[in-house]
């Protein structure tokens, strides 16, 4: 009854998530509210509608950081430079890659980041691509679509304002995309407006599908599969595969794989969980 109430009010099918993950999130909210009985929590939700949003904030995993797992971005950077220079890479035939053909034809690259949490991942992608655009005359323009189920996280992402500690490990070249403001001892940093305009944020539950008909050259879908029950992973794989262009790249989290999936996606680099669509 509780899961049905939450599903109805939030429009989320919690059945696709691992049961122990869902139960831990319920228990976490009950602990915060000093409750031990599910019926008490259910009645609390009925009388306090705002708890629905509070539960969602606790349910979604919004941990993120700029250039998380830096080796992933280094590998992607290597691939894109190889496409520009038409040089050797980890692929036998680089011309089969969607990004290669887009770069050679000077056509816009389309990238999807899902789930994007508070925006650090899509902004990291944008900074990497912007540097390539500045350093290589042949590098084309790009557009990034970033989606998440949590509207509060998306609001943070759209504002593009981050605390000082978020930038502490960024390279100097990337820190130049931020402008400092606020209190001297606790400054905040807002990301460059031109970079922000490259990203379109979308509120959606991607376990149900993607709201756009776009085909993407690169899809980042990191650290979502580990929370999805095995019976629903196939559907998520199909969503990603259907929106990936032929020769497109899919990047999963370091602990994730498509090992049991019937798919056209082939593993190219196990260290960065990089797949290509044949």
N, C-alpha and C positions, 0 to 999 in steps of 0.2 A: 504493500500500500504506500509506503514511504517513497520507494523508488518510482512508483507510478505518478505520485504527486510531483516529485522533482522533475521527472521526464516531461510531464504535461506542462508545467509552468515554465520550464526552461527550453522546451523544444529539443531536448537532447535524449537520444536513445542510449541509456546507460548500459543496456544489455550487451553492447559491443565492447565494453571495457572489462578487464579482468575483475572477477568478483571480489577477490581479496583486496585489490586496489580501491574499488568502490567502497567496500566496507571500512577500510582504513580511513578514508576521507570522511565518512559518516561519523566514525568514532572520534576523529580529530575535532570535528565541530561540536559534538556532544561534550567532549572533555573541556573545551573552551567555555562552554555554557554551563558546565557543572551538572550535566545530566548523565544518567546511567540507563534510562529506559527509552527504547525506540518510540513508544507511544507518546511519551512526554515531548520528545523532539518533534514528532509529527504534529502534535497539538500546538507546539511553539511556532512552527512554520505557518500553521493556519492563522494564528493570531498576530504573527509578525511577518508580513509578506517580504520585508526587506531581507530576511534571512535567506531567501532564495538566491539573491545576488551574492551574499556573503558566503554561501555554500559553494557557489560556482568559483569564486575567487580562491577558495581553499582547494577545490577539486582540480582545477587546472594547474599544470606544472609550469610556472612562469620563470623558472631559473634560466637566465641567459647571460651571455657576456659577449663583448666584441671579439670577433675572431676566435670563438670557442673551438678548441681542437685546431690550432693554427696550421697543423700539417695538412688539413683538408683544403684550406685556402691556398697554401703553398702549392699543392698538387694542381688545383684548378688554375692557378696563375701560370704554372708551367705548361699546362695543356693549351691555354689560350695564347700564350706567347709562341708555342710551337705552331699553332694554327696561323698566326700572323707571319711567321718566318718560313712556314712550310717545311719544318724540320722534324727530325725524328722525335717520337714520344713513346708512351707505353702501348700505343696502338699500332697494329701492323699496317692498317690503311687509314690514315688520318682523314682522308677525303670523305669517308663515310660519316664523319661526325657532323651533326647539325651545326654546331658552332663554327666548324671549319668553313662550311659553305656559306654561312651567313657573313663571316668575316671576309672571305674572298669576294663576295658580291656586295659588300658594304651595306648589308641589310641589318635592321635592328635586331638585337638579341632580346629574347623574352625569357624572363626567369621567374620562378614561383618559389616562395618561401612559406612552408606550412608545416607545423604551426609556427607562427612568428613571435609569439609571446609579446614582450615589450619593445621589440623592434631591433635589438642589437644585431641579429643575424642579417636581416635585409639591408640594414645600414652598412654592415661589414662588406656585404657583397657589392653594394653600390660604391663604397670607397675603393675597393679593389678594381672594379671595372672603370671607375673614373680615372684612376691612375694609369691604367692601360690605355684609355682613350687619350690621355694627355701625352703619353710617352711613345705611342705608335700612330703614325698618320693613317694607317690602314684600318685601325680598330674602329668598329662602327658604334653607333649610338645603342642605348640599351633601355629597357623598361622592366621594372620589378613589381610583381604582384605579391602581396603578403597577406595571409589570412590566418585568423585565429578564432576560437569559439568564445573567448573572454573579451567582452566589450570594454572592461576597465583596463585590461592590458593593452588593448588596441588604442585606447585614448592616450595612454602614456607614449605608445609608439608614434602616434600622429603628432603629438606635441614635440617629440624629439628632444626632450630635456633630460639630462643625465647628471648624476652626482660625480664629484671629483674622483672617487675611487673607481668608478666605471672606466675612466680613461687612464688609470695609473699604468697599465701595461701596454698601452697603445704606442706604436712607433710614432716618432715625431711627425712624419709625413701625414699620418692619419689624424693626429691631434689638430692639424691645421684646418680640419673640416668643422671644428667646433669653436664657438664664441663664448667666452666667459662672461657671466653676469652674476648679480646678487651679492651677498655678504662676503667680505674679504676672507673671513676665516672658514666659511662654508659656501664656497662658490658653486654655482651650477653651470652647466654647459649645454648650449643649444646647438643642434647640428645645422650645418649649412643649408640654407633654404633651397638652393638649386639641387642639392643632393636629395633633399626631402621630396621635391617635386617629381623625382624619378620613381617614387614608390607609391603604389596604390594599395591602401589597407582595406581589407574586406572582413566583415564579421560573418563567419559561417562555420558549420560543423562538417569538416571534410570527410568524416566517416560516412556521411550521407551523399557526398559528391561535391563537385566544384560548381560555383554559381556562374562561372564564365565558360565560354566555348573555346578558350585559347589553347593553342599548342605551344609548349615551352621547349626551349633549347636546353635548359637546366632546371631541375627541380631539387630543392633542398627539402627533405622530410626527415628530420633527425629527432630521435628520441620520442617518437609517438608509438611506434610498433610495440615497444616494450610494455605499453599500458593497454594494448588492444588484445582481446581474447583471440585465440588462434582461429576460431570459426569465422571471425569477422575480418581477419587480416587479408584474406583473398579479395574481398570487396574493396578494401582500401588500396591494395596493389592494382586492381583494375582501374580505379579512379586515377591513380598516378600514371599508369601506363597509357590510358586513353588520352591524357592531356600532355603526354610527352611526344615531341616530334620524333620522326624516324631519325635515328642517329643521335637522339637526345641523351643527356646525362642525368642520372638520378643519384643523389647522395643521401645515404642513410646515416644514422648514428653509429658510433664505433662498436657498439655491442649488438647491433641489429643486422639481420640478413633476410634474404628472400629464399632461403634454402628449400623450403617445402612448397613454394609457390609455382604454379604452372604459368609461366610468363615468357615474354619475348625479351626480357631484360637479362643481360649477361654481366656477370661480375668481372670487372676489369682490374680493380685494385682492392685487395682485401683489407689493407691497412687503413684506407680511407672510406671503405664501403662504397666504392664508386661503381655504378652500373651503367651500361649503355643499352639503348633499345635498338635491336637489330632491324 
